[in-house]
Amino acid sequence: MKNLMMKLHNEEDGATSTEYIILLILIACFVIAIVKVFGSTISSKFGSANTAVTTQVTF
């Protein structure tokens, strides 16, 4: 019984997965914040590039 309790006490798989989940959540929040801040600017740049390509490029 003592060995089983020591084995359960020494396992760190749960702590490691929790750390990875927290890191993933922080990365997701960072990406969402960047998209919120620069989303409209990037969208307008892609729109103007698309317009330029469709008007200037002929096949």
C-alpha positions as CSV (number, residue, x, y, z in Angstrom):
1,M,0.0,0.0,0.0
2,K,2.8,2.3,0.8
3,N,4.5,1.8,-2.6
4,L,1.2,2.6,-4.3
5,M,0.8,5.8,-2.4
6,M,4.4,6.8,-3.2
7,K,3.9,6.0,-6.9
8,L,0.7,8.2,-7.0
9,H,2.5,11.0,-5.1
10,N,5.5,11.0,-7.4
11,E,3.5,11.1,-10.7
12,E,3.8,14.4,-12.4
13,D,1.9,13.7,-15.6
14,G,-1.1,15.7,-14.4
15,A,1.0,18.7,-13.5
16,T,2.8,18.7,-16.8
17,S,-0.4,18.5,-18.9
18,T,-1.9,21.3,-16.8
19,E,1.1,23.5,-17.6
20,Y,0.8,22.7,-21.3
21,I,-2.9,23.6,-21.2
22,I,-2.2,26.9,-19.4
23,L,0.5,27.7,-22.0
24,L,-1.9,26.9,-24.8
25,I,-4.6,29.1,-23.4
26,L,-2.1,32.0,-23.1
27,I,-1.0,31.6,-26.7
28,A,-4.6,31.5,-27.8
29,C,-5.3,34.7,-25.9
30,F,-2.3,36.4,-27.4
31,V,-3.3,35.4,-31.0
32,I,-6.9,36.6,-30.4
33,A,-5.6,40.0,-29.1
34,I,-3.3,40.4,-32.1
35,V,-6.2,39.7,-34.5
36,K,-8.4,42.1,-32.6
37,V,-5.8,44.9,-32.8
38,F,-4.5,44.4,-36.3
39,G,-7.4,42.5,-38.0
40,S,-9.0,45.4,-39.9
41,T,-5.6,46.8,-41.0
42,I,-4.6,43.4,-42.4
43,S,-8.0,42.9,-44.0
44,S,-7.8,46.2,-45.8
45,K,-4.2,45.5,-47.0
46,F,-5.3,42.1,-48.4
47,G,-8.3,43.8,-50.0
48,S,-6.2,46.4,-51.8
49,A,-3.7,43.8,-52.9
50,N,-6.5,41.6,-54.3
51,T,-7.9,44.6,-56.2
52,A,-4.5,45.5,-57.6
53,V,-3.9,41.9,-58.7
54,T,-7.3,41.5,-60.4
55,T,-7.0,44.8,-62.2
56,Q,-3.3,44.6,-63.3
57,V,-2.8,40.9,-64.0
58,T,-4.3,39.4,-67.2
59,F,-4.1,35.9,-68.5
